C-alpha cells in the first residue's frame, strides 16, 4: 500500500502528517461506523463527516509520532485547522483514487475475449 508524508507550510503552522492508502475493508468499516453513529444520534450521515472520518483513518503519523486512534485521535483531529483538514482531504484523495494515467493503463490493458455461447 502507498503511504505519503505531507508537510504543512509555515503559514499554516508547519508540521507534517503521514497518510496511508486504506483497504476496501477499512473504508467500509469507517462508513458503517459513521452510519451507526448517525443512527444513534437520530441524524442523517453527513458526507463531510464521512470524508473526515476516512481522512482521519488514513493518518498514520502526526509530526513523526504515531497518530492515536479512538477518542485521542478525535481530539487530535479537532485540533487541526480547517485549512489543514481541507488539505488532508486532498491527500486522502491522492492516495485512494486512481490517476488518469493509472486509469488509462488499466483500460488499455483490456484484451478482447471470446464470449461463450449462451444456452
N, C-alpha and C positions, 0 to 999 in steps of 0.2 A: 504494500500500500504506500501511497505517496504521503509525504509529510513536508511541510514548509514552515520556515520561521519568518515572520513578518516583523519589521521594525517600524515603530511609530516615529514620526518626525518630532523634533524638539518642540515645534509649535503645538503639538498635541500632547505634550508632556513626556515624550520619549517612551522607552520601554520596548519590550518585544513579546510576541506571542507565537508559540509553535502550535500549528494545527495539523491534523491528520485527516486523511480520507476515511470516511465511515463505511462500514459494510452495510449491505441492504438490511440485514437483521437489526443493526443498531438504529438505522433510520426508522424502521418500522416500530421498534421499541419506544423511541423518543416520541413519535407521533401518537402511539397508543397511550403513553403516559400523559401526554398533553390533553388528549381527548378525555381520558378518565378524570383528570383534574378539572377540566371544564365542566364535565357532567356533575362532579361532586359539588361544584360551586354553582350549579344550575345556570351555567352560561354557555355560550357557543364557543367552540375552539377558535382562537384568533390566529390568522395566518402570520401575523407579526410575532406572536408568542411562539408559534411552532418554528418559525425561522430562527428566532433567538435561541430556542432550545437545541436546534440542530447545530447552530454555530457553537454554542457553549459546549455541547457534547464532543465536538471535534477538537477543542482546545486540549492539548496535552501538557503544555508548559506556559507559565507566565513569568517573564523575566528570568528564564533559566531554571525555575523551580517547578516541580510537578503541580499541575492545576488540580485543586481539590474537587471532589465530587459531592453530590448531595447539597445540603444547606450551605456548607462552607463555600462550595463552588458558586451557588446562587448569590451569596454575599459578595464574592469577588467580582462576579458578572455585573452586579448592580453598582459597583464602584467605578466601572468603566464609563467614560463619557459617551454620549450619543454618537459623536463623530467617530470614536474608536469602534463602537459597535457596528456602525454603518460599514466601516472598512472590513470588519471581521465577517460580515455577511458576504462581502465580495470575496474575501479569502476562502470562505466555505464554498462558495460557488466555483471558484477556480480549482478547488481540489476535488469536487464531487460532480462536476458536469464535464462532458466531453468538449473538446475544442473543435473548431471547424475542420482542422487538419485530421484529428482523430476520426471524426465523422466520415470525412472523405476517404480515408484509408480503409475504414471498415466497409463502407458501401462499395468501394472499388474492388474489394476482395471477393465480392459475390461472384459465384460461378453459376451458370445456368445448369440446372439438373433436370433430368427427365422425370416427369411425373408419372407414377404408376397409374394404370387404368383403374377406374373406379368400378366396383362391382355392384 
